[in-house]
């Protein structure tokens, strides 16, 4: 699965605002890249991460709250999909 995110994200963008692409492989490994990737079977989501709580509104799952192990702050709009 591939995730392309736009917004405020200090983990993956040097100055806070920007674009991030994360690729998850079938074996569970993941990596980030700056390359442009064409996606198919797109689904859209909005994620607001404050502290250890992540509030997600997505096209397929609706609204959910996820608990993470680490602290962070992000406000991003994302596109989830597969590579052509």
N, C-alpha and C positions, 0 to 999 in steps of 0.2 A: 504494500500500500504506500502511496505517496501523499504527503501533506505539504501544501503550499500555504504559508501564512503571511499576512500583511498586517502591520500595526506596531504597537509599542511592545518591544521585547528586548530587554537588556542582556539576556543570555546569548542571543544569536545575532544581534545588531549592535555594532560598536557605539553608535550614537542614539540608540533606542528605537527609532522608527526605521522600518525597512521591510524587507522580504526575506523569508526563510523557507528552505526546501528540505524536508526530512524524508528519507527513503527507508522504509522498513522491509527487510528481506524475509523470506519464508522461514529461515532458520532462527529468527528472533533478533538478529543483529540489525543495527540501524546506523545511518550516517547522514551528514548534512552536506549539501552542495549548493553552489550558486548558479548552476546551469539551468537553462530554461527547458522544461519538460512538458510535452503535450499530454494532457490527461483525458481519459475516457471514463465513463460511468461516474461523473462528478456528483459529489454531495457537499453541501455548504454548511458551515457552522460558525458560531461566534463564541469565543472563550474569554472569560474574565477570571484571572488567577490572582488572588490576593492572599499572602501568607501560605498556608497549607491547603486552602480551599480553592477549588476550581469550579466555577459556574459555567455550564455549557448549554447552549441552545443550538440544536442541530436539526437538520432537515429530516433525518430518519429516526432519531431517538427523542426528539422534543427537548424538554428541559431536564437537566440532571446536575447533581452536585457530586464532585469527585474529591476524595482526600488524597493528598500527596505526602511523601515523606520529607520533602525539602521545602524551604521557603522560596517564594518568587513573587514577582509582580509582572503581569502581562495583560494586555488588552489586544486581542487579535481577531481578525476575520480570516477564516481558513477555507480551503478547498481540499477535499479528500478525493482521491481517485486512483486509477491505475494507469500505467504507461501504455501507450499504443503498441 
